[in-house]
Amino acid sequence: MRFEPGRLILHRNVRHGRIGWVRPARVVLDDARGLLLWVARDTPVAHEVTEAGQGMRAMPFAEWITSSYRLARGRWNGPPVLKFLPTGAAHSVWWFRDSHDRFAEWYVNLEEPGVRWDDGPVAGVDMVDQDLDVVVRPDHTWAWKDEEEFAERLAFPGHYWVTDERAVRAEGERVIARAEAGAFPFDGTWCDFTPPADWGVPDDLPPGWDRPPVR
């Protein structure tokens, strides 16, 4: 399954069969290397919160797993972001920008490989975010991110969606080696990407945005 450039699809994070977050994104390209997506500033989004409206990071994980949940809708209020999902890889790479829309750093999101779906009017890719991440600076130095959250959640194996800590870290280390070497996609590719002028921001999430996850 390939997506046509310019198509608006949904990038969704799934946790134990529940939607964790939803981000509409434009397809920049989709080829043998992988899927490249663009999330514009002010894009309508949704993310899982408790009935009281708190996100997962607002409380201890022990409290989160005993909560009831709903999906809150909002807007992507940060700078636009480019996301690359390499074919078959257990990670994606995001190009973060500063407040002036200039490239700032790469963000390696460790995740289970995405599963695509296409219902016709709406389509997307569902993945499982594995929480541990790597920040890669323009000079190719790097740092792990969210290690404390990762360790906290691993202490609840009956509730956490990550089952193999070593596999997650090993994937991160493989990507770190590429980053240190300045290998693709850490070689300057897409750092100056500019979306087509006619790529407007959708007014709302498309019908079907909350369809059951495929994984």
Salt bridges, closest charged atoms under 4 A:
ASP30 OD2 - ARG116 NH1 2.54
ASP31 OD2 - ARG33 NH2 3.46
GLU48 OE1 - ARG15 NH1 3.16
GLU48 OE2 - ARG18 NE 2.60
ASP98 OD2 - ARG102 NE 3.09
ASP101 OD1 - ARG41 NH2 3.04
GLU112 OE1 - ARG215 NH2 2.68
ASP118 OD2 - ARG7 NH1 2.93
ASP119 OD1 - ARG211 NH2 2.93
ASP126 OD1 - ARG12 NE 2.82
ASP131 OD2 - ARG153 NH1 3.25
ASP146 OD2 - ARG57 NH2 2.83
ASP146 OD1 - LYS145 NZ 3.08
GLU147 OE2 - ARG169 NH1 3.38
GLU149 OE2 - ARG57 NE 3.03
GLU149 OE1 - ARG153 NH2 3.41
GLU165 OE2 - ARG169 NE 3.48
GLU171 OE2 - HIS91 ND1 2.77
GLU171 OE1 - ARG174 NH2 2.66
ASP204 OD1 - ARG73 NH2 2.71
